[in-house]
Amino acid sequence: MRCYCHDSRGSKEWTEEIEYLDESGGVIYKGKGVRSVEPGVDDHVMVGEVKKPFVNALAVAKIVEVVKRWKWGPELETQLDKLQFVPNMTHIAQALKVVGDVDACFSLFRWAKRQAWYVPSDDCYVMLFDGLNQKRDFEGIQLLFDEMVGDSADGVSLFAACNGVIRYLAKAEKLEVSFYCFKKILDVGCKVDTETYNSLITLFLNKGLPYKAFEMYESMEKAGCSLDGSTYELMIPNLAKSGRLDAAFKLFQEMKVRGFRLGLNVFASLVDSMGKAGRLDSAMKVYMEMRETALRLWDEMRMAGFRPNFGLYTLIIESHAKSGKLEIAMSTFLDIEIAGFLPTPSTYACLLEMHAASGQIDPAMKLYNSMTNVGLRPGLSTYTVLLTLLANKKLVDVAAKILLEMKAMGYSVDVTASDILMVYIKEGSVDLALRWLRFMGSSGIRTNNFIMRQLFESCMKSGLYESAKPLLETYVNSAAKVDLILYTSILAHLVRCQEEKNERHLMSILSATKHKAHSFMCGLFTGPEHRGQPVLSFVREFFQGIDYELEEGAAKYFVNVLLNYLVLMGQINRARCVWKVAYENKLFPKTIVFDQHIAWSLDVRNLSVGAALIAVVHTLHRFRKRMLYYGIVPRRIKLVTGATLKIVIAQMLSSVESPFEVSKVVLRASGDSVMEWFKKPIVQQFLLNEIPSRSDILMHKLNILFPSSAPEVRSLSPPKPLIAGRAM
């Protein structure tokens, strides 16, 4: 062991010279040895008599060696206390980067915090937060953050660490903790950078809190923090989506001025939101700018000799197609094949659907055939738009072929086939609709009851009664219920029918409905001996079975059409019974108005011709009883007919010398003149409606043929139909 002595200054020196030898024993160097200084007293070493600074790398290496050896605990701290130099925070920060183990790093950091030379270090905190984040120890991050805030209270800037911890928490979607840390660093005066603001904005948007994200953006602007491309990409689409179009458009313009590359998402969001808000001019302006931007980039690439990749080819083809430039899109589509790329189903679908939407059947079919020939499977939307085009072009056979291919691909075709059927129905192509329905039946494809009813009604309107009946039978047999409106619409066709052959078809169709109204009609035309009750009681019983809350409108429609039919058939008594019961059930509550001694009125403007005639006769009969039996005479009586019914009712009343004067929409007379008119025998007979005896002959024929009676004369000209019944 070599000896050393102390000089008067207390320093230590070696007392002998040291010889440094080579392998052969030769002296390389002779001199005083190297010694260290007292730990904590100086930060250098003595090389002979010369002081040399202790190199940082050596210091860091020594610290790392100690920490990796002892890890943690009192032994580690003892070894760190024995270091032959005085560390500083730079050494600690660099050592933390090398050590790696989070627990060991924290042991070193805790030891450093207890030293006199400790000062808060941004780099140290950054390394510690990074380690905790890798361990996903967010509770530890929050505890260390609170400790760091205490350090920064001394005026030390910990900018990188403060922002880093918020980004870690935001990326982990720790909403409440992230916002807590954000408010804390603002309170201690630490600045927040753009990346941190972006991470918080993204977090709020992902959590479905757009307005909180907007508040964060406003805080960013207030703090004078510069926006980057990511901020614009985040804010513009979400501002537009929330309806803040002016703010979104302002940022859009600002983004362009600052030279940021505009992404398709920014353009698309503005176009979509402005279009939905009705700002079509602005939407089209942005849309055109988006197209120009994309195409300009495309041209620049081609001119520079770059070979576009598959994704870019696809984007350009679809952009041209969707903007209506189908020729350019098809030209680029051919280029993609020459370049050796196989177009995707999306590219095929876009081109095919755009051609189909523009009505170009030949290119659409060529694309479809090309797509299937290379083994690609068309999507449901592609099949739908192509089949709709074929339906509109009335190419039934081609549409049937494509539909069967669609079915072979594994798609459910019932809905698509029904949609095509509706195309033919809406266009009024009933023959094609029936042809398509037969194809569906032969291919095992079913449609729904709604469409079956639509086709039935179309056949009825076209007079195809023979084709209509099987449709109705299918409708009824599939457990669909024929409602009163449908039954009444068939009865309305019977009222308008002029040919006996068609009358028989219509009667058969009425019977096929199996609706209770048909049993009522049959019973109405039979005698009391068959019904077992008077006609008025029979009518009341039927109308009591109607649910007026659900079927009031249908009941009104039925009464109007039924009264037309009864008047045409000369069945005035039965018609008056139907009107009486309908009025009792308040189907037409505001039709008759008694204004004491001033005015009595009847309003028939909303009634059919037959219903209006019966209402006038029946109501005048009520007025006559009220005036003659009770002696009440109003100043005037009004019949409000409207322009349509005015002539028919006026003709009927003029035949019995009525005092009613005709104006534009009203027939009116004084009460006294009507009172005198009521006293005439002809008026009494007219209002009581005595049916001639030949009605027995009519009833006999009706009992045999009902409901297919085919009178030779159909006339609403009064008074003959009302007095004499129908001519045989």
C-alpha positions, 0 to 999 in steps of 0.5 A: 500500500502506498503512503501519502502525506498531508501538506499544510493546506490539508491536501493529499499527495502521493509520497512516491513516484509511480513507474508505468511499464510496458510488457517488456518491462521498459519504463513508459512514464515515471511521475507522481500518481493520480489521486482523487479529491475529497468527495463533495469538496471539488468537481475535478481530479488531480493528474500529477500536480495538474487539476483536470475537470471530471468528465460528464460522461464518466460521472453519468456512467458512474451514477448509472453503474451504482443505480443498476447495481443497487436499484433502490433502498438505503444501500443505494443511497449510501453508495450515491453519497460516496461518489467521488464527485459532486453530481448535478441535475444534468448528470441525473437527467442523463442517468435517468435516460440510461437506467430505464428501470422506472423504480430505479429511476425514481430512487435516484430522483428521490435521492437527488431531491434531498441533496443541497444541489437539487434544482427542479429539472424539466428533463428529469420530469419528462423521463419519469413521466415517460416511464410511468406512461409506458407502464400505463401507471396513470395514478402515478402520473397524477401523483408525480404531476402534483409534486411537479406543480409544487416544484414549478411554484418556485418559478422554475419552468417545466414546460416540456414535462407539463405539456407531455403529461397532458398529452399522455393522459389525453391519448389514454382518454383520461378526460377528467384528469387531463382537464384537471392537469390542464387547469393546474398548469395554467394556474402556475403560469405554464404555457400550453403548446399547440400539440397539447391543445390538439390532444385535448380537442381530440379527446373532447371530440372523441368523447362526444363533447364538441362544444367543450372542444370548441371552448378549448379552441377558443382558449387556444386563440385567447392564449395566442397559441399558433394553430397547426395543420392538425388543429385546422383538420380537427376544427373545420369539419366539427365546426361545420357539422355543428352548424357554425359554418361561418367560423368553419369557413373563416378557418378554411380561408385562414388555412389556405392563406397560411399555406397548409395542405387542404385535406379531402376531409376538410373540403367534404365536411364544408360541402356537406354542411353548407349543402344541408344548410341551404347555402348551395352557392358556397357549397358548390364553390368549395366543392369546385375548389376541392376538385381543382386541388385534387386534379392539380396535384394529379397533374403535377404528379404526372408531369413530374414523372411520378407513377401514381399508386393504386389508391391515387388512381382510384381516388381520381377515377371516383372523383371524376365520376362523382363530379359527372365527368364520366368520359375522363373517369373512363379514360383514367379507368383504362389507364389503371388497367394499362398500368397493371392494376386491377380496379376494386369493386368500389371503383367499378361500383362508382363508375357503374352507378354514375353511368346508371344514374345518368341513364347511360345503359350501355356503358353501365352494362359493359362495366357490370359484365366486365366486373363479373367477368374478372370475378368481382362481386357487385355490391347491393347498391350497385345491383339496386341502381342498375336494376332501377335503370333497367326498370326505367328503360322497361327492359324487363327480360334483362332486369330479370336476368340480372336479378337472378344473378344477384340472387345467385350471388347470395343476396336477398332479392325480395326487396329489390324485386318489389322496388322494381315492381313499384317502378312499373306501378308508379309509371302506370305500366300495369302490363309490365307490372303484371309481367314482372309479378309473374316472373317473381312468382315463377322464381320464388320471389315474394312481394309484400301486401302493400305493393300487392294492394298498389298493383290491385288499385292500378289494375282497377284504375286501368279497367283490368278487372279480370287481372285485379281479382286474383291480386285481391284474392292473393291479398286476402289469402295472405291474411291482409285485411281489406279495409272500408276504404278499399271496399268503397273504392271498388264500389265507386268503380261500380257506380261509374261502370257502364258495361254489364260485363264489367259490372259482373266482374266488379260484383265478383271483386266486391264479394272477394273482399269478404268485408262486412260492408258487402254483407251489409250491401246484400242485406240492404237490397233484400226484403224484410222477410229475408233480413228479419228486421226493418231496413232502418234497424238494419242500417243502424246495426251496421253503423254501430259496428264502425269504430269512428275514432279510427274509421270516421273518414272511411265511413264518410267516404262509404256513405257518399259512394253508397248514396250515389249507388242507391240513388242510381238504383232508384232506392230512395227510401233505403238511401234516406235511411242511410243518410238518417243513420249517418247524420245520427252518428254525427258523420256530418255534424255541421251539415244542418244548422238551426239558428232559432227564428232567423235562419235554417241552413243545409250545407252539402258542399262536401257531399257526393251528388247522390248524398247531396240529393238525399240530404236535401230531400230528407232535410226539407222534410224535417223543415216541413215537419218543424214548420207545420207541426210546431208553427216555427217559421224562420226568416229565411232558409238556405241550401249551401251547395257550392258551384258543383252541386248547384245546378243538380239541386236547382233542377230537382227543386224547380220541377216541383215549383220551389221558391228557392232562388239560385245565386253563385253557391247558395239556394235561398228563400224566405221562410214564409214562401217555403211555408206556403210551398210545403202546403202543396200536395205535390211537395208533400208527395215529393218529400214523403217519397212514395215509391211507385208499385213497379218498384216491386219488379225492380226488387225482384230483379235485384234479389236475383242478380244483386249486386250486378243489376245493369239498368239501361238508363243511369241518370241523376236528372231529378225528379224522375229517379226520386219519384218514379225509381229507375226505368226498367 
